[in-house]
């Protein structure tokens, strides 16, 4: 079986421990618990895998814009709220911050006069096993307070000091406004965590494009700057680029070289050279699988991993025999500090994961529940006897639910 992510050499960074979602589309009352650094989601079409990723996107949109715009982008509050419910929509994250302390972020969203707004927002940290949590941020409808003596947190005799604030708009998140100031380190750290989430919306056609020659150090969510990032890695992180090329040679037989070259009109193009041909092929002439694998490696070998990486069905356009290698690349990424959520319909890909990393999404009476496969001792027994997770799932075991 694959090695566990949590090791003494793991990078300690913010990590989501649980997600509770209420009244967000198919998630009427759903909890995803005990989340590792690498989590893979399986389930039938329509079971809610894409919706879970949309929850991540919604939080990021709500932070970078506001909850009204994030809801409007998805058809409005009434399109988001679960069938038969009037709200509020609630998203509750429990996470470990970089100091190892357990924190909880609660966001409750309601509607007024046809527009979504923040009904209540709380960011709180526990003080040991018995200490009363400090509410670093506590806002309702655009008004609230924040801790001003953050440096005293952790001292057993410390008493919190607070200051009242009024936001310009009740649809703006308090962590957005307060997170801009250095005195709110905890709030700023959480804000930066969400701002740097990468929820992939990869498109092969965009990855084949020829963008203008410009510096880019991270792959975009649509993958339209893969040539620019490749050039940056080649120029400034040559060791990383060489490792990507070695991985390409392992995964795509025949590939000997990848170039990012500038045309006369200032556009960047990717060129792939096959060992049997003298001249390289321009990206638009190579297979979808080759382009996609290269883009994934660019993403997964990023010198500075995203704190959260979410990718839907990475197996599309890829040869089945590549699935185990791709699973290991995701594992390596998580070991370097990023937290990974990935959904799949591929049994071969699922075989690359431990039971403790697999979650099944099942619908019950029209709404989705998320269960961790390892909670069922039957599956542990079957795997210990030689069965593979992908085969068990293909045979319908996981759809039977957990006891």
Secondary structure, DSSP 8 states (H G I E B T S, - for coil): ----S--TTS----EEEEEEEEEETTEEEEEE-S--SEEEEEE-TTSSHHHHHHHHHHHHHHHHS-HHHHHHTTT-HHHHB-TT----EEEEEEEE-TTS-EEEEEEEEEEETTEEEEEEEEEEEEETTTEEEEEEEEEETTEEEEES-GGGTT-TT----EEEEE-S-TTS-HHHHHTTSTT-HHHHHHHHHHHT-EE----HHHHTS--BS----S--TT-TTHHHHHHHHHHH-HHHHHHHHHHHHHHSTTEEEEEEEE-TTSBEEEEEEETT-SS-EEGGGS-HHHHHHHHHHHHHT-SS--SEEEEE-TTTTS-GGGHHHHHHHHHHHHHTT-EEEEE---HHHHTTS-GGGEEEEEEETTEEEEEEGGGSHHHHHHHHTT--HHHHHHTTSGGG---
